Amino acid sequence: MDASDRVAQRTLRPFRSLMHNPMQEPPRRDISRRSGDPKDRARLKASMRARGWRKLVLVTIVVNQVLTTAFVYVAQQVDPGLTMLHTLIFSCVTCGLVGYWLQVDAQRAWRSALDKGYIRTRRAEDEDFLNIADNCPRRWLVVLHIELYPELAGLS
């Protein structure tokens, strides 16, 4: 190894972890710990709630973009002097209304599925689990409502 190779090694040392990353075994769960650990339940509730809010925000943004695009197209046909302020106001109002509508619709789907028997509780290993029927008409909204309110899944 000559001097230029040693200099190259020294300058590339910080990048070595980026270039050579041997596969490591993922951390294993401690099987001896009970699944009823309050920290695990709190983490699960937080991750469910975060996933629910992420879904809500993404669907709201997509619907808002589609509606705002349609609004701008139609409004430009009617009034070519439409300012960006009008579009901004429409977009903000639409965002709030779509987010609220989605939450209310998810809650309505939850109640309807509960009343019609699409949601059942099953018992496994001393714990209760919610079972949502595959033929539930608005299943994704029921799942969204459970993710937004994890207490409904018996995680409290």
N, C-alpha and C positions, 0 to 999 in steps of 0.2 A: 504494500500500500504506500503510495507516494504522498507527498505533502498536499497536493491539490485534492486528493481523495479525502484526506483527513479534514481539510478545510470545508469541503462539501458536506461531510458528515456532521461537522459542528454547526454549520448554518442550517442544515435540514433537520437537526435534532428536534426542534419544536413541532415539526410537521410529521414526525415519525408515527405518532399515534393516529394521524389521519390517513397515512399511507398504509400502514400495517396494523390492522385491528383484528386480532384473532377472535374467533367466535367464542363468546363466554357463555357459560350455562346461566340461564335466567335464575333469579332468586326463587327458592322454593318456599312454599307456605309451610308454616309450622303446623303439622297435623295434630300435635298434642294440644294446641290451643283450641278452645271452643269457638264455634262460629258465632256465639252470642256476645262476643267481645264488644263493649260499647264503642270503642274506637273504630273497629271494623264497620259497625253499623253506621256510625257517623260519616265515615268515608264513603260508604255505599250510598247513603242518602245524598251527600253532597255531589257525588258523581252523577247520580240519577237526575238530580235537579239541574246540574250544569248541562247535561245532555238534553234535557227537555227544553231549557231556555235556548240552547244552541239551535235546536230544531225550529223552535218558535221564531227566532230571529231570522234564520235563513229563509223559511217559508214566507215570512213577512216581507223581507227584502225582495225576493223574487216576484211576489205578487205586486208589490209596490212599483217595481220597475216596469212591469207589464202595463199596469194601469196608468202610470205616469207617461209612458210612451204613447199609449192610446190617447190620453188627454192632450198631450202636446200636439199630436197629429191633427186631431179634430179641432182644437182651439186655434191652431195656426190657419186652418181652412176658414174658420169663422172670422177671426181677427188676426191679421198678419202682424199687428203691432203688439202682440202679447209679450210681456216682459218676463224675465227669469224669476222675478219675485212671485208672480202668480203660480208659476210651475213649482217653486219651492214651497209655497204655502199648500198647494194641492198635495205635494209629495209628503210633507210632514203630517198633514191631517190623515191622508190615506194610510200612512204607516201606523199611526196610533189606532185607527179604526180596524185595520186588518189584524193587528196584534190582539186587540180586545175581542174581535169576532172569533178568532181562532181559539182563544182561551175559553170563551163562553161555549163555543161549539164542542170543544173537548170535554168540558164539564157536562154538557147535555148528553153527549155520547156515553160518558161514564154512567150517568144516572139511568139512561135508557138500557144499557147493557146489563146493569145491575137488576133493574126491574124485570127484564125479559129472560134472565137466567143465563146470560152468556158468560158471566163471571162467577166462578166457583172457588171455594177455598179447599185445597187438598193438604193433607198432613203427611209430612215425610221427616223422619229423624227428629222428632220432637219440635218441629217447626211448621208453621202454616205458610203455604205458598198460594198466591193467586194464580188461577188458571183461567186464561181468557180463551174462549172457544175460537177455533180457526174460522168458523163461519159467521163470526160477529160482523155485522155490516160495516161498522165504522171502527174497526179494530185499531187502526193507527192513531185515531183520535183518543181512544181509550188508553192506549199505551202512552201517548203524549200526556194525558192528564195524570196518569200514575207517575210518570217521570217528573212532572212539575210538582206533584204532591206525594212524595214517597211514603208519607205516613199511611196512605191508603193501602200500601202493600204490606202493612204490618211491621214496618221497620222502626217503629217508635220505641 
